[in-house]
Amino acid sequence: MTATGPSLAERVLAADPRAVARAISLIEDETEAGVSLIRQIFRHTGRAFVIGVTGPPGAGKSTLVDRLAVTVRESGDKVGIIAVDPSSPFSGGALLGDRIRMQVHARDPGVFIRSMATRGHLGGLARATEDAALILDAAGTDVIFIETVGVGQDEVDIVRMADVSLVTLVPGTGDDVQALKAGIMEIADIFVINKIDRDGADRLAIAVEAMLGLRSWTEGEWRPRIVRTQATEGVGVPELWAAVRAFRAQAEAGSFELRRRARAEFRLRDLLTRHLLKHLETRVLKSPELNALIDRIGSRSLDPYSASSEILAKMLKTVD
Amino acid sequence: MTATGPSLAERVLAADPRAVARAISLIEDETEAGVSLIRQIFRHTGRAFVIGVTGPPGAGKSTLVDRLAVTVRESGDKVGIIAVDPSSPFSGGALLGDRIRMQVHARDPGVFIRSMATRGHLGGLARATEDAALILDAAGTDVIFIETVGVGQDEVDIVRMADVSLVTLVPGTGDDVQALKAGIMEIADIFVINKIDRDGADRLAIAVEAMLGLRSWTEGEWRPRIVRTQATEGVGVPELWAAVRAFRAQAEAGSFELRRRARAEFRLRDLLTRHLLKHLETRVLKSPELNALIDRIGSRSLDPYSASSEILAKMLKTVD
C-alpha cells in the first residue's frame, strides 16, 4: 500500500464492494479509467462461471435468478447478479427490481447485485456487461448471473458471452412464439418453462422439443434440456440447477475452452471494429483534407471511390 | 473506337439502353467492374435531377411516378425510373410492377425503367441505387425517379441522396401515423396525400400541417408543401409537378450545392466505413497473428483492449 492508499484495481481484487460498484460505473460510462482497470485486472479473471438468463418480459427471470442465487449460496460460493435492460435508456425499472432483490439477499454479503441500462451505443451494452462480469470475476465472485430482458440482437450478444445460456419462456402469452422465431433460441443451452401452473405449459414444451428435433447433435455435444419451473414456489429450481451443473461438467470436460476462445475472438473483433470506426471519425473525417476531397467530389473532378482509396492509403500501412 | 469495340463506359455515355442495363447489373452485384465503371463515368454526371419518392406500401407511389414521368416526357426530357424494394430479397414483385410499367411507357424510348432489390448488405442497396442513378445520369437522363417502399432506415438513406424528396401518404390506413413517427418525415420536401377520394384525407392533411407547424423555417429555406392527388385519375399531378419545379427553382437559387455537398460527404463516409471494415475482415482478422492473440486472451496473458491496440498499431499509420 502506497501513501495514497490501494488502487481501485487492488481494491477490486480485494473484493471491496464499493470498489466493485465504482469500477462498474467507470465501465458503464465508457471511460478511459474503466479500460485501464480492465487491463489491470484481466489476468486475474477467468475463474467465475457466467450464467446468462434471457427471455421475454414477464417470464419471471428475476425470481428464477434469485432462487438460483440462494441455491448457489448454500454451497458457500459467492454470487454476482447483473441485471441488464437493453430496451430502457434509464435504469429506473431495474432499480425497482434491485430494491426488491436487496431485501431477498439483504443479510448476505456474498451476493452482489447491479443493474445496467443501455447508453444507446451500438453493442455498447454487451461490452459494458462483459466488462462488469470481468470485474466481479476479479473480485472473486464464483457464479455470475447476467439477466437480460428481451429476445433481440442485444440479448443475443449479451448471452453469447455467458458460459451457459438459459432462455426462459412462459406459457400462453404468445411471447413464446416470438422467442421461438428469434435467434436467441439457437444459443439456448437450457430452456426454462416457467409459470407451469398456467395453461399451455405442455404445448410450449412440445413446441420447443419439436424445434430441437429439427437438428441433430453429435457425440459429446450438449443437447439443450427443457426444465419446467414455478419459480415463485421454488418448484423445479433444484432440477434447473442440476441441469446447469450437468452442462458445466460436460462443458469443462470438452467444449469449454473452445467456447471461451470463441468469446475472446468475438470480443476482439468487436473492439477492433469499434476502435477503427472511432479512429475514422476522430482522426480522418475531421481533417481539413477531407473537406477538400468532398469539394472535389462535388465538382465531379474526383469520384467517391477514388477519394475513399486515397484516404485509406494515407491511413493504412498496407492497402488492398 | 478500338478493334474490340467501344467500352461499356463509352456505350453508357452514348445512352445505349443495353449498356445502361448491364452497367446497373454490375453495380447491383457489387462487382469491381461496377466500381471501375463509376470511376470512369463520374465526371460526366451531375446533370440529372433526382426525385426520391417513398411512403408506405399501397400509397400509390408507382402510379404517381408514372404520371409524373408522362408529364416530364411532354417537355422532351429523358426519364429514368429506379424502383427499389428494400424489404424484399427478390425482385419478383418489382418485376411485376415493371411489366405493367413497360406497357404504360412501351412506345417511349425516352423512359428507362429498372427495379432493384436488396442484397442483404447493410446499406448496400442505398449505395447501389445511388450508383444506378449515376449511370442513368451519365447516359443523359434528365429526370430520375427513385421510388422506394417503406419508411425505415434504408428508405431514409435512399431518399437522402435525392435532389428532392416526396413522401407519399394515404388516408385512413393507419400507415400515415406510422410514417409520421418515422424519421422519413424529417427529410420530406413535399408531402403527397394520394387517394384523396378516401375518407380521412382532410384529417391527414391537418395532421401533417400540424407537424410542420412544430418547427419554423428561416428566410429562403424551403417549407415542405402538401399536395393532394388522386394519381389514378391524374388529379393533382400538375400541381405536384409544379411543386417539384418550385422546389428545384428555389434549391438551384440557394441550397442546391450545399445539399449536393452533404450528399458527397455522406457517400464518402459510407464508402470509407465499408472499405475499412472490409480491410479489417479480409486482411487483419484472417491473419495467423490474430489467432495467436486470441489464444493469449484465452489464457489471460493478454487483455482484449491491449490486443486491439496492438493490431491497430500494426494496421494504421498513426494511432490515437
Interface residues (C-beta under 8 A of the other chain):
Chain A: V35 I38 R39 F42 R43 H44 T45 G46 E257 R260 R261 A264 E265 R267 L268 R269 L271 L272 T273 H275 L276 L277 K278 H279 L280 T282 R283 V284 L285 L290 L293 I294 D295 I297 G298 R300 S301 L302 D303 P304 Y305 S306 A307 S308 S309 I311 L312 K314 M315 L316 K317 T318 V319 D320
Chain B: V35 I38 R39 F42 R43 H44 T45 G46 E257 R260 R261 A264 E265 R267 L268 R269 L271 L272 T273 H275 L276 L277 K278 H279 L280 T282 R283 V284 L285 L290 L293 I294 D295 I297 G298 R300 S301 D303 P304 Y305 S306 A307 S308 S309 I311 L312 K314 M315 L316 K317 T318 V319 D320
